[in-house]
Each structure stands twice: as structure tokens, then as C-alpha cells.
Amino acid sequence: MSNIRIRDVDPRDVAERLRWNGILRDGYSSGRQKVWSRSDEATRLQFQSPHPTRRSVLLLAEIDEVPVGAAEAHVHPGEPADVEIAVLDAFRHRGVARALLHAIRNALRGTATMMRTETYSDAGVSFARSEGLQVGVRESRQVVDLPVSTKTLDRLPTALADVDIVSWVGACPDELLDDWARLRAHMSEDVPMGDLTRTPAPADVAAVRRNEERMSEQGYALVRSVARADGEAVGYTEILLSRPDPKIVLQDDTFVAQRVRGRGIGRALKVANLRRLMSLPESSDSRFLQTYTALTNAPMLALNRSVGFEEVDVLTILEGPLG
């Protein structure tokens, strides 16, 4: 439509940034349930200290000066650009998403060669494919109500011979830092990615510390556990609780080394981390824990069900050329 206007959002303009985030949030969550979205306070914290190596583009779509859609794109050097587009219900099927996507492509030309986007709808998949993207992987989005009862956790078998679980909140203890970095690198190599471009994370302790600092600045409590067997760290899990917006807590990575899988270490890690989460005063306002698991990852799907997770929708991640 010729009357669609796309304009840049200045991340330094707090009022403009919050209006943009509200449009993105409303379009993203429409028709869905138990949806995590970035709160205004989390948005303020995220953009007050930009990532030093990341290029970001924030766009707002308007028709007759009325906001109708929004988009954001972030790209690190050498990686696909992550793109999110949301259009308000009343303005769908009017070319708004296509106008936003074309504006993102123009803004990132010369910065990235590939792009990646996510959708929860068949219409979103069809739109992305019409723009040259291909389905890379599909993931089950699952949630469990919080708090998880002690009775539920107590009935899960977690006592393992020769396996110790260490749990904490915040930055990784110095004595576990090398192990944590190594396990995260293995996770990036092992996680099911389907046909998506894989960008392995280096076993870089400095990068771990930088990420911890940024997450702390953005108000996140990092709830973490590591499993040790035969004197070696063999698995880890991590939960992210946003102090500004604690309602929906995010289950991030869970990884167990190949050679010790099938012994219940993943379950022991998740149960220990859940117990640690629920010991935090901030978690008293938390209502759901959310996780994503590739539809092809049957063992993790079964593990999540045993803890009480239920599927609420399915995420499709698509990738294709930026141009």
C-alpha cells in the first residue's frame, strides 16, 4: 500500500522506543496464550547499553500516522541477521509486513548476507517462504505452571551415583568457569538446528563474563546448575528470570555430554535448578516457566513432560538470503 510509512526508531528516545515495543508486543502475542514478551522496563535496560559488536535496526510502520506494525533486526558480524516482524490484527493482509521486511533488507545490506526469522502461524510461514526463506527447524514451545510443587519434584528420580549437582544464582564461580565455557561450546555444536546455519560458540571465558555482565545490567537473575561425574563437568542447565518482569521465566539451555546420556543427569539438573529458582524471593511473582525443544528431540521432549511441561504452540524458524 502506498500510504504505508516505515521509519527508524531512535533507541535513545525512551518514549518512542516504548511505543515501538508495545506495537511489537501486541502483534507478537495476538491470538496466543502464556506468551513471554519484553516488558517496558526490560526494553529500557536492554537498549541503554548497546552490544558493542551488534548492529540493530528498529522500525515502526504507520498508516496515516497511526502505528500499525513494528520490526527489529539484530546481527553480529559473520552471522545471519535475526529479524522479528509484528503487525496489529486490524492491519494484516495490507502489505505492512512486506514493507517492514523490505526496509530491514535495505538497512542491513552490506552488513549481513543471510537472515533468520520466527513465526507461530501457517500464514507467517507462507509469507516468509514467499520472500525466499526456507524452513530450518520447528520447535515445541512448552510451559509449566509455577511454582512446581515440592511433591511433583520429590517423585522424580534424581539421586544418581557418582554424579554431583552444583547450583547457584548469578555469575559462574571461578572454579567452574572453564567448564561452563566448554560445555556451552559443546551445546552450540550439539543442539538440533535442522537446516539452519550453525554458528558455534567458542569456549571463551571472557565471552561468558561479558554475557553475564550484560544480563545483570538488563535485570536478569541467572539460575544455573552443573553436573559433575568422575571429577569432570558433564552437563549444565540455565534459567533466566527477569526481575523487572518475572511472570514468565525462561528455561534456556540444558546440555548433557553424549557419553553420559541415558543416566538421568538432564532430569537431575532440571529438578535441582527448579528448586533453586523457587528459593529466590523474586520467583514469588512468577507464574510460568517456558522452554523450547526441537520437535525431533524426543528425549528432551519426554524429559520436559516428566517435569510437567505442556505444549502451547509450535515455533517455526526460517532462514534465507538477505537480498
N, C-alpha and C positions, 0 to 999 in steps of 0.2 A: 504494500500500500504506500502511495506516495506521501501520505501525511504522517508516516512513522518517523519520528526523530530519535536518533541514537546519539547520546552524548556521554563523554567521560565523566566519571565521578572522582572528585578530588579526595583522596583518602585522608587528607589533612583537615577537611571540612567535616567536623563531627556530625552536625545536623544532617548534612547531605548524605554522609556515609550511613547513618542510622536509617534514613528514609529508604535508601537503596537496599539495605539489609532487610528491612521489613517487606519490601516487594519480593525480594528473592525468597524469603522465608514463607510468605503466603503462597506463592506459586509452587514452591517445592513441596509443601505439606498438604496441598489441596487433595481431598479425597482419600487420604491415608490416615492411619492410626498409629499412636505411640511413636511419633516422629521426633527425632532429635533435630534441632535447628539451632544455629548460632544466636545466642541472646545479644541484646544491645550492649551489655557490659562486656561480654566476651569479644564482640566486634571491636569495641573501643580498645581493648587491651591488645588484640591481635595486630591492629594496624598502627598502633602508636609507635611500634618498634619494628619496622620492616626487616624482613630477612635480607642479609647482606648480598646474597648471590641470586636471589629470586626476582624475576620480573613479574609484576602483577598488573592486570588490566581490570578495571571496574567500570561497568557500563549500565546506563539506565535508558530504557525505551519509553518514549512518551507519544501519545496521540492527542493533539490539541492541548498540549502542556499537562496532560493527565498521565501519571506514571502507569504503565501497563505491563512492564516486564523488566527483568534485570539479568545481568550476566557477570560472571567473574572468570578470570583465567590466570593461572599461575604456572610459571615454567622455570625450572632450574637448567643451567647450561648442560646440553647434551641429552636432555630427557624430553619425552613428549609433554606437551602443554596439557594441564588439567583444566577442563572447561566445564562450567556449570551454567545452564540457562533455565530461567523460570519465567513463565507468562501467567498472568492472572486469568482465572477461569473465563471471565466475561470477554476477554480479548483474544482467545485462542482461535486458530484457523484463520487468522487475518494477516499472516506473514511476519509477525513480530519475532518469533524465534529465528526465522531465517535471516531477518535483518540484523539481529544481535550476533548471530554466528558469523555472518559476513564481516561485520565490524571487528569482531575478535580476530578473524583471519588477517584482515588488513593491519590491525595493530601489532600482531605478532610476526608478520612476515619479516624474515631475516633473523628472527630470534629462535624459532623452532621450526622443525620440518614435519613433525607429527603432532597429532592432538588426540586426546582421550576424553570421553565424556560418559556420564552415567544417567540412567533413566529407570523408572519403575513401571513404565507403561508400554503397551504394544505400540501406541501412537508415537511415543518417544523413540522407540527402536526404528520404526518406519521412517521417521523424519531423519534420524542420524544416518541411516543407510542411504536415503535419497541424496545425502550430502557427501557420499563417498566413504563413510565409515563402515567397519565390519565388526560383528560381534566377536569380542575376545574371550569373555568369561561371564558366567551368570552365578550369582551368589544369593544364598538364602539369608535374609535379614531376620534375625530371631531376637526375641526379648524374653526376659524372665522378670516377674514382679519382685520388687524389693520392699522390705527385707526378705531374703530367703530364710525360711525358718531353720532354727538350730536342729529341729527334728529331721528335716529333709537332709541337711548336711551330715548329720550323725549316721544316717543309714547308708551313706555312700562309702564303699570300701576305699580307704585311703592309707591305711597302715602298710608300709612297704619295707621289707627287709633290705638293709644296706642302702636305703635312699633317705637323704635328709632334705627337708624343705626349709628354706630360709626366706622370711617375708619381711618387708619394710615399706615405709612410705617416704617418697621423695627421691633425692639423688642416690645413685648406686653407691654402696660402701666401697671404699678404695680397694679393699681386698678382693672384691668381686668384679671390679671394673673391666679388667681384661677379658674375663669370662663372659660378661654381659655383652661387650662389643663383639666377641667372637660368635656368640650364639645368635645375635641379631643379624650378623652377616650370613650365617647359615640359613636363618629363617628367610631372608630375601632370596636366597638361591633355591629354597625348597617349597615355598608357598605356591599352591596351584595358581597359575596365571593364564591358562588357556592359550590363546593366540596373541596375548598382549606382549608388548615389548618388555623384557625383563631388564631392570636396572639394579644390579646387585649393590648392596651397601657394603662399603669397606669396613674391615674390623678396626675402626678408628676410634680410640678412646676420647680423643679431642672432640670428635663429632658428637659422641654421646654426651659429653659435658655441655657442649653448646646447645644441644637439643633440650637438655634438662633445664638449662637457664631460661631458654625461651618459653618452655612450657610453664615454668614457675612464674615468669613475668605475665603470662596470659591467665594466671589464676588456677592452673590445674594442680591437683594432688595426684601424684603418680603412685599407684598401689602395685607393688611388684613382689614376685616370688621367683626363687631359683631352686632347682632340684640338683642335688649332688649325689653321685653314685660312684663308688670306688675311688673317692677322692677327687672326682672331676665333675665340673658343672655340665649337665646333660640336658637341661631344659629350663624354660622360663615362661612366665606369663605376666601381662601388664594390664591394668585397668586405669582409665583416665576419668577422674571426677572433676568437673568444672565447679569451682567454688562459687563463681557468680551465677551459675545456672545448674544446680545439682540434680534436677528432677530426673533426667535420663543420663545414666552413667555409661561410659563406652568401654566395652571389653576390646582391648587391642590384641596384640599378638599372643599366641600360645604356640610354643615350639618344643618338640622333644627330639633328640638326636635319633637317627634311624636305628642305630644298633641297640637301643634300649626301648624301642616302641613295643607295645603289647603288654607292658608290665603295670599299667595303671598310673604311670607318672603324670600324664596330662591331667587326669582326674584329680590326683592329689594336689597338683599345682593350682587348679582352678578352685578347689574347695578351700585350700589354705588362703588363697588370695581373696575369696569371698568373705571368709572370716575376718581377714584384716580390714577389708573395706567396711564391713559393718561395725567395726570397732571405732571408726572415725566419727566424731561428732557431726561433721558436715554431711554424712550419709543419712542422717535422720530425715532429711528432706528429699531423699532420693526415692523414686517410685519404680523405675525400670532400669535393667541392665541390658544393653544392646550389643549384639555381636553379628559379624558377617562370616559366612563359611561357604566356600565354593560348593556348588551342587554335586561336584564329582568327589568331594572329600568325605566319603561315607564314615570313616572312623570318627572324625571330629563332629559330624552331624549327630552321630549316635551318642557321643560324649556329652554334647550340649543338651540333648533330650534327657539324658540321665540326671542332669543338674536341674532341669525344669524349663529349659528354653523352648519356646514355641515360635513357629514361623509366622510373620505378619505380612511379608511381601517378598518379592524377588527382585534383586538388583541386576541390571544388565549393563556391563561396561563395554563400550565400543571404542575402536581406535581406527585412525586413518590419516592420510596426508593432510597437513595443514592447508596447503594451497588448493 
